[in-house]
Amino acid sequence: MGLFCISCSIISTLKVLLFIGVATFIGGLIVLPILIIYVRIHFAKNRAGRLRKETVVGFFHPYCNAGGGGERVLWAAIKSIQTKYPSVHIAVYTGDLDAEAEQIIKKAEKGFNIQLKPGIEFIYLHKRKWVEAAPYPYFTLLGQSLGSVWLGLEALNSLQPDIYIDTMGYAFTYPLFKYIGGCQVGCYTHYPTISTDMLRHVYRRVVSHNNRRIIARNPFLSAAKIAYYKLFAAIYGLVGRCAETVMVNSTWTEEHINAIWNCPFKTHRVYPPCDVEHLTKLPLLTMEDKNGIIKIVSVGQFRPEKDHPLQLRALYELRSIVSEELWERIRLVFIGSCRNADDEARVKDMQDLAKHLALDENVEFKLNVPYPELVRELQEGTIGIHAMWNEHFGIGIVECMAAGLIMVAHASGGPKADIIETQRGSQTGFLAENEKEYAKVMAYIMSMHAKDRDQIRTAARASVNRFSGENFEKGFLRAVEPFFRSKQE
Ligand SMILES: *[C@@H]1O[C@H](CO)[C@@H](O)[C@H](O)[C@H]1NC(C)=O
């Protein structure tokens, strides 16, 4: 009797579940498409009734007043469109409610030395908090992505552009603008929302910023998380492919985007504009100008991944392979900003390590130096050293090369893929992997004939033009040109 009752209640529970399942299915299959068609028609009508007849380009950049590298790309992109297509109307979607249009423009013009034409419209978005991590302690990626759709809806509702260009990587907004808004969609991606590296951390069950300890330690939670990530990556690929032209900022990003979006034919590598022009104009100093002092310059924040200890150990190795007379002329100069107590502690550790290795006479620390002094150090240097493993790009390396240093960088990541050419004849620098290699390469550079050194310096300077504003403009315009061609027909 009791057993019968239990099976009865199980059956009725199953019935309820089945009912919910069917209802969701019908809802998803019938109601959702009707809703989508309805909104589409609504937006198509909107577009037909629009008063503005010129082409409208909308840039989606909710943090446009931040003043970082991503913003330089935004303003340089806007400037290039203004120059090439003067009759186009440009709008920027921003969530910076506290900044007025003039303030934003002024900050961009001053901060990036970019002159913009007047007439840029700002569309203020109020729902930006939904793309921040704070509201989603769990399933952060999914939460932020759905939040971006919500923010995108607000944007589309405020202004419906002809061409939509996302410069912050909110891929989940692309289907919205493409299928509902009827826009042409392009994007510039600095960083994939989910990368194969993140998946690997969960696979190997290591604790990292995207993998909590409790998950790394539990095989079931890890398996569930892998499933979640895989599903997310699949959807990310689906929405990303909605863009008709995809720009990526480096080889690293290109590889990851290709792995997930898998649309290499419409993916273009367009390096972001670096402000190196003034550095390439500095006169190259000779060894006599430098009083015979050979400075090895290391520019970088005092963060653990920059691997300053490796640089010190390399100097230690160097000492054992050069003459005493040469050693007296060698200085390793660390230049970097010290932002907090952690940084200070690391600097202290480094100074202790230098003492321990008996290098302190030949090592200098320059903390928080003003920009003109940094430039002078670069100019007086002979060798630039960089030791971070797998850096995605390395703008610091580009700046050192522009200033005339001969770089020895870590043989991995962006330095290897994008920046340094080691082929004889077109050599622009050196790569190394461990302290012995670094030491050997530096000793070799010091033993080179000045003429051969200058050849590398000149080639390095010429090569950093690939990262100039002018080259960015060319690459960007080439990638978005089809949008404007179809508008003019
Ligand atoms: C691309 O963007 C990422 C994320 O902002 C950054 O780490 C990387 O340095 C950028 N690459 C270039 C070439 O600027």
The ligand as a Gaussian input file, in Angstrom:
#p B3LYP/6-31G(d) Opt

LIG

0 1
 C       45.321000      43.096000     -26.727000
 O       44.480000      43.290000     -25.651000
 C       44.850000      42.629000     -24.454000
 C       43.794000      42.886000     -23.434000
 O       43.582000      44.240000     -23.200000
 C       46.215000      43.119000     -23.982000
 O       46.628000      42.367000     -22.870000
 C       47.215000      42.985000     -25.111000
 O       48.425000      43.577000     -24.726000
 C       46.674000      43.676000     -26.348000
 N       47.580000      43.496000     -27.456000
 C       48.128000      44.525000     -28.080000
 C       48.855000      44.167000     -29.335000
 O       48.047000      45.657000     -27.675000

